[in-house]
Amino acid sequence: MYALDLSRRPPRTMTNLDPVLAALRLPRQLAAPLHRYVALFLKWNASINLSAARSEGAVVEHVIDCLHLVPHIRAALLDPAAALNPAATLNPTAALNPAAALNPAAIGAPRLLDVGAGGGLPAVVIAITVPELQVTALEPVHKKHAFLRTAARELGLANLEPLALRLEDHPQRDYTIAVSRATLDLRDWLLVGLRHVQPGGTVFGFEAMLRSDLPAGTCRHPYTHLDKTRAIVALQRAIASEPPAGNATTASPTSEFP
């Protein structure tokens, strides 16, 4: 678990991201592009339904929730075992080698898949905060996909590739990391995600309420957001393993998140 400095925990509702970035030990320079993303999100959300979050504060709360994933992504890129060790000491500011991956067989820059990317939470947040990572955002709803393309262009995110595809129509199975937030049932997502990462790759999910049915080997990284305990969960595909069988790719949206 990456333990935040609770004495610096931001207030329950806020629009200033500086204290959050400080608590997560992320560079404060990230606040400006994140706020530009929030402004673009609000502009589009006024005319198309990206999210039920209509105020700046509500959108920022989504961004804050997604930011809790970033130290674990960076740790997994530096040392995949860290994603599965709740006691690991994470250094989210450590430099990443763009050619580094979770196993020696990987080629090129590390790649992340976000399934059901919606309005970019967390795909756009990850692309901003981990520029060394190539982010593929799957979003089959065309108006949301159009927003993601606009965000990539206007925010200068050359590492963000939005695709208007469903997961079952996406052939790649060699991602370094896969993530999904509030799209599939959490257990289903962890198992499905394993089929889309390379051996040694990591699948991340967001646990809003404690689950007792997650796959064996799932590691929890608890955090507090909006006065509630949540967790980033991680499951790693074994080296030289076959991905689990199954076809649980039907979206099952949840309203557990802010």
C-alpha positions as CSV (number, residue, x, y, z in Angstrom):
1,M,0.0,0.0,0.0
2,Y,1.2,3.5,-0.8
3,A,0.4,5.3,2.5
4,L,-0.5,8.9,2.0
5,D,0.6,11.6,4.5
6,L,-2.8,11.9,6.1
7,S,-1.8,15.2,7.7
8,R,-1.8,16.7,4.2
9,R,-5.0,15.0,3.0
10,P,-7.1,17.4,0.9
11,P,-10.5,18.5,2.0
12,R,-13.5,16.5,1.0
13,T,-14.5,18.8,-1.8
14,M,-11.9,20.9,-3.7
15,T,-10.9,22.1,-7.1
16,N,-7.2,22.8,-6.3
17,L,-5.2,19.7,-7.2
18,D,-1.9,20.8,-5.7
19,P,-2.5,19.2,-2.3
20,V,-3.5,15.9,-3.9
21,L,-0.5,15.8,-6.1
22,A,1.7,16.6,-3.1
23,A,0.1,13.8,-1.1
24,L,0.6,11.3,-3.9
25,R,4.2,12.7,-4.5
26,L,3.4,13.6,-8.1
27,P,4.8,16.7,-9.7
28,R,2.8,19.8,-9.1
29,Q,3.3,20.8,-12.7
30,L,0.7,18.2,-13.6
31,A,-2.1,20.4,-12.1
32,A,-2.2,22.7,-15.1
33,P,-2.8,20.1,-17.8
34,L,-5.3,18.3,-15.5
35,H,-7.3,21.5,-15.0
36,R,-7.3,22.0,-18.8
37,Y,-8.7,18.5,-19.1
38,V,-11.4,19.3,-16.5
39,A,-12.4,22.5,-18.4
40,L,-12.6,20.6,-21.7
41,F,-14.6,17.9,-20.0
42,L,-17.1,20.4,-18.6
43,K,-17.4,22.1,-22.0
44,W,-18.3,18.9,-23.8
45,N,-20.4,17.6,-20.9
46,A,-22.7,20.6,-21.3
47,S,-23.9,19.3,-24.7
48,I,-23.3,15.6,-24.6
49,N,-23.6,13.2,-21.7
50,L,-20.0,12.3,-20.8
51,S,-20.9,11.9,-17.1
52,A,-23.4,12.9,-14.5
53,A,-20.7,15.1,-12.9
54,R,-21.8,18.6,-13.9
55,S,-19.7,20.9,-11.7
56,E,-16.0,21.6,-11.7
57,G,-15.8,20.1,-8.2
58,A,-17.6,16.9,-9.1
59,V,-15.3,16.3,-12.1
60,V,-12.2,17.1,-10.1
61,E,-13.3,14.5,-7.6
62,H,-13.3,11.9,-10.4
63,V,-9.8,13.1,-11.4
64,I,-8.6,12.8,-7.8
65,D,-9.9,9.2,-7.6
66,C,-8.1,8.3,-10.8
67,L,-4.9,9.9,-9.6
68,H,-4.7,7.3,-6.8
69,L,-3.9,4.7,-9.5
70,V,-0.9,6.6,-10.9
71,P,1.7,5.7,-8.3
72,H,0.8,2.0,-8.7
73,I,1.1,2.2,-12.5
74,R,4.5,3.8,-12.3
75,A,5.6,1.3,-9.7
76,A,4.5,-1.6,-11.9
77,L,6.4,-0.2,-14.8
78,L,9.6,0.0,-12.7
79,D,9.1,-3.3,-10.8
80,P,6.0,-5.4,-11.5
81,A,6.2,-7.1,-8.2
82,A,5.5,-3.8,-6.5
83,A,1.9,-3.8,-7.8
84,L,1.3,-7.0,-5.9
85,N,3.0,-6.0,-2.6
86,P,0.8,-3.9,-0.3
87,A,3.9,-3.1,1.8
88,A,6.0,-1.9,-1.1
89,T,7.4,1.6,-0.9
90,L,6.5,3.4,-4.1
91,N,8.4,6.2,-5.7
92,P,6.0,7.7,-8.2
93,T,8.5,10.4,-9.2
94,A,11.2,7.9,-10.3
95,A,12.2,8.2,-14.0
96,L,10.8,5.5,-16.3
97,N,12.7,4.0,-19.2
98,P,10.3,4.2,-22.2
99,A,11.8,0.9,-23.4
100,A,11.3,-0.8,-20.0
101,A,8.5,-3.3,-19.7
102,L,7.3,-5.9,-17.2
103,N,9.3,-8.7,-18.8
104,P,12.4,-9.0,-20.9
105,A,10.4,-10.2,-24.0
106,A,8.5,-6.9,-24.3
107,I,9.5,-4.6,-27.1
108,G,9.2,-0.8,-27.3
109,A,7.4,1.6,-25.0
110,P,5.1,0.1,-22.3
111,R,1.5,0.1,-23.3
112,L,-1.7,0.5,-21.3
113,L,-5.3,-0.5,-22.3
114,D,-8.3,1.4,-20.7
115,V,-11.6,-0.4,-21.4
116,G,-14.7,1.6,-21.4
117,A,-12.8,4.9,-21.3
118,G,-15.9,7.1,-21.4
119,G,-14.8,10.7,-20.9
120,G,-11.2,9.7,-20.1
121,L,-11.3,8.7,-16.5
122,P,-8.7,7.3,-16.1
123,A,-7.3,7.2,-19.7
124,V,-6.7,10.9,-20.1
125,V,-5.5,11.3,-16.5
126,I,-3.0,8.5,-17.0
127,A,-1.8,9.9,-20.4
128,I,-1.1,13.3,-18.7
129,T,0.6,11.9,-15.6
130,V,2.6,9.1,-17.2
131,P,3.7,10.5,-20.6
132,E,6.2,7.6,-21.1
133,L,3.2,5.2,-21.4
134,Q,1.3,4.6,-24.6
135,V,-2.4,4.6,-23.7
136,T,-5.1,3.0,-25.8
137,A,-8.6,4.0,-24.8
138,L,-11.4,1.8,-26.0
139,E,-14.8,3.6,-26.1
140,P,-17.4,2.3,-28.5
141,V,-19.9,5.2,-28.0
142,H,-19.0,7.6,-30.8
143,K,-19.7,10.9,-29.1
144,K,-17.4,9.9,-26.2
145,H,-14.8,8.6,-28.6
146,A,-15.0,12.0,-30.4
147,F,-14.3,13.7,-27.1
148,L,-11.3,11.5,-26.4
149,R,-9.9,12.4,-29.8
150,T,-10.4,16.1,-29.1
151,A,-8.8,15.7,-25.7
152,A,-5.7,14.0,-27.2
153,R,-5.4,16.8,-29.8
154,E,-6.1,19.8,-27.7
155,L,-4.1,18.6,-24.7
156,G,-1.2,17.6,-26.9
157,L,-1.3,13.9,-25.7
158,A,0.6,12.1,-28.5
159,N,0.6,9.0,-26.2
160,L,-3.2,8.7,-26.2
161,E,-4.9,6.6,-28.9
162,P,-8.7,6.5,-28.6
163,L,-10.4,3.7,-30.5
164,A,-14.1,3.4,-31.2
165,L,-14.2,-0.4,-30.4
166,R,-15.6,-2.8,-28.0
167,L,-13.2,-5.0,-26.1
168,E,-14.3,-8.2,-28.0
169,D,-13.5,-6.5,-31.3
170,H,-10.0,-5.4,-30.2
171,P,-7.4,-8.0,-31.2
172,Q,-4.3,-6.9,-29.1
173,R,-3.4,-9.2,-26.3
174,D,0.1,-7.9,-25.4
175,Y,-0.5,-4.8,-23.2
176,T,1.8,-4.1,-20.3
177,I,-1.1,-2.9,-18.1
178,A,-4.9,-3.0,-18.5
179,V,-7.3,-1.0,-16.5
180,S,-11.0,-0.4,-16.3
181,R,-13.1,1.8,-14.0
182,A,-16.8,1.3,-13.4
183,T,-17.5,-0.5,-16.7
184,L,-17.4,-4.2,-15.9
185,D,-18.1,-6.1,-12.7
186,L,-14.7,-6.0,-10.9
187,R,-14.2,-9.8,-10.7
188,D,-15.1,-10.2,-14.3
189,W,-12.8,-7.3,-15.3
190,L,-9.8,-8.8,-13.6
191,L,-10.2,-12.1,-15.3
192,V,-11.0,-10.6,-18.7
193,G,-8.1,-8.2,-18.3
194,L,-5.6,-11.0,-17.9
195,R,-6.4,-12.1,-21.5
196,H,-5.3,-8.7,-22.8
197,V,-1.9,-8.3,-21.0
198,Q,1.4,-10.0,-21.8
199,P,2.8,-12.6,-19.5
200,G,4.0,-10.7,-16.4
201,G,1.5,-7.9,-17.2
202,T,-0.7,-6.3,-14.6
203,V,-4.5,-5.7,-14.5
204,F,-5.7,-2.9,-12.3
205,G,-9.2,-2.1,-11.1
206,F,-11.0,0.2,-8.7
207,E,-12.8,-1.4,-5.7
208,A,-15.4,1.0,-4.3
209,M,-16.8,-1.5,-1.8
210,L,-15.0,-4.5,-0.2
211,R,-15.4,-7.6,-2.3
212,S,-14.9,-11.1,-1.1
213,D,-15.0,-12.8,-4.5
214,L,-12.0,-11.4,-6.3
215,P,-9.6,-13.9,-8.0
216,A,-6.9,-15.5,-6.0
217,G,-3.7,-13.5,-6.1
218,T,-5.5,-10.1,-6.2
219,C,-3.7,-7.5,-4.2
220,R,-5.5,-4.5,-2.6
221,H,-4.0,-1.0,-2.2
222,P,-6.5,0.9,0.1
223,Y,-6.9,4.6,0.0
224,T,-9.5,7.1,1.4
225,H,-11.5,9.3,-0.9
226,L,-14.6,11.3,-0.1
227,D,-14.4,10.0,3.4
228,K,-14.7,6.4,2.2
229,T,-12.2,3.6,2.1
230,R,-11.6,2.3,-1.4
231,A,-8.8,0.3,-3.0
232,I,-6.8,0.0,-6.2
233,V,-6.7,-3.8,-6.9
234,A,-4.0,-5.5,-9.0
235,L,-3.7,-8.9,-10.5
236,Q,-0.7,-10.1,-12.4
237,R,-0.6,-12.6,-15.3
238,A,2.0,-15.2,-14.5
239,I,5.0,-15.5,-16.8
240,A,4.5,-18.1,-19.5
241,S,0.9,-18.6,-18.5
242,E,-2.2,-19.0,-20.6
243,P,-4.9,-16.3,-20.0
244,P,-8.0,-17.6,-18.3
245,A,-10.9,-18.8,-20.5
246,G,-14.2,-17.1,-20.5
247,N,-16.2,-14.5,-22.3
248,A,-17.3,-12.1,-19.6
249,T,-16.9,-9.0,-21.7
250,T,-20.4,-7.5,-21.3
251,A,-20.4,-4.1,-19.7
252,S,-22.0,-3.8,-16.4
253,P,-21.8,-0.1,-15.4
254,T,-21.7,0.8,-11.7
255,S,-22.5,4.0,-9.9
256,E,-20.3,3.3,-7.0
257,F,-17.8,6.1,-7.9
258,P,-18.3,9.8,-7.3
